[in-house]
Amino acid sequence: MATFYDEMAVMALEMITEFGQPVIIRAITVGEYDPDTGTAGPGTVVEQTAQGILLDFTGQEFQTNSLIKQGDKKLKITAQGLAWVPGLLNKVIVQGRTWSIVPPLKEINPAGTPILYELQVRS
């Protein structure tokens, strides 16, 4: 059964690649604190590119979810080919604009095979 969902993950990647756009997912790790200097060392930035679709929330979603603010967007990205799973502390860059990920972060994974991640993003 897992092969069916693996095929669905590949199909999702193909469709979103064709109709979506590249999305950069950026993880920033703060450097280690040095008590002698009272400062943190240099941090690291790791980026990966995913394929995604940036959508507006519907009126019904605004009515049923009070955590959505005006200007928030829904970002669906493919799980296929990601080196690591996006997290709430990551940033995403879509069309040159940087967005923060806010809860909830949903993983669509029937039978344990990740196909899509649905993120609520805010700039």
N, C-alpha and C positions, 0 to 999 in steps of 0.2 A: 504494500500500500504506500510505502514511503516514496517509491519511484513516481507514482502519480503526482504527489505533492512536489517532488523535485522538478518534475516537468512543468507544473504550475508556476513554480518560482522562476524558471527559465522563461516561460511565456510572459509573466509579469514584467521581467526585465526587458524583454523584447518590445513589449507594448509601450512601456514607459520610456524606453530609449527612443522609440519612434515618435511618440507624441509629447513627451515631457522635455526636460532640460537637465543639464548637469547641475549638481548641488555639491558644494564643498562642506564637509563636516569637519569642524576644527575642535580639537581637544587641547586645552592648555593646562600644563602641570606647573604649579608654582614651585620655585626652587626651595631648597632646604634652608631653614632658618639657621643663621649663624649667631649664637649668643655673644660672641666677642665683638662683632661689629654692630649687632642689633638690627641687621637687615637680612632679607632673604636673598639667596643666590639666584642666578639666572634661571628662569623657567624654560620649559620646552614646549614647543608647539608641534603637534602632529595633525596632519590633514589627510583626508581621504575623499575621493570623488565618488558620488553616488548618482543615480538617475532618479529624478523625482518630478512630481507634479504639484504645483502650488495652487491651492483652491481657496475660495471664500467659504465661510461657514454659511449655512442656510438659516433662514429665519426661524425654522423649527428648532435647529440646534441652539440658537440663542435663547429660545424659550425654555428648553429643557436643561441647559447647562449654564449656571450662573457664573462659572469661572471664565467664560469667554468674554473678552473685552473688545470694544470697537477697534478695528484694525488688525485683530488677530487673524491668522491664516491657518489653514490645514495643509500640511505638507506630507504627501505620501511618497516614501522612497522604497526602492526595491532592496530586499535583503540579500539577493544573489550578488556575490562578488565583493561584499563588504569585508574588510579586514577586521573590524570590530563593530560592536553594536553601539548606536548613538545613545548618549546619556543626557540627563537633565542639565549637567554642567557644561555640555558642549554648546558650540555656536554653529549655525548653519549660514552659508552664504549662497544666496539665490539672486541671480541677475545683478550682482555687485552690491547687494544690500545684505547687511548682517542682521540675523535674527537670533533671539534667545529661544531655547526650548523650554516650554512651561508644561507642568503636568496637565493632563495625563499623557504619557507616552505609551502607545498601544503597539503590541506586536501581533500581527496576524500570522498564526503558526498552527494550521490544522495538522494534527498527528505529529506535532513536535518539529515540523519543518518550517522555519521562518520564510515567509513569502514577501510580506510588506511590513514597514513600520509606518504608523500614522502618528505624526507629531503635531502638536499645537505650537505655533511659533508666534513670537511678538517682537516687534522692532522698537 
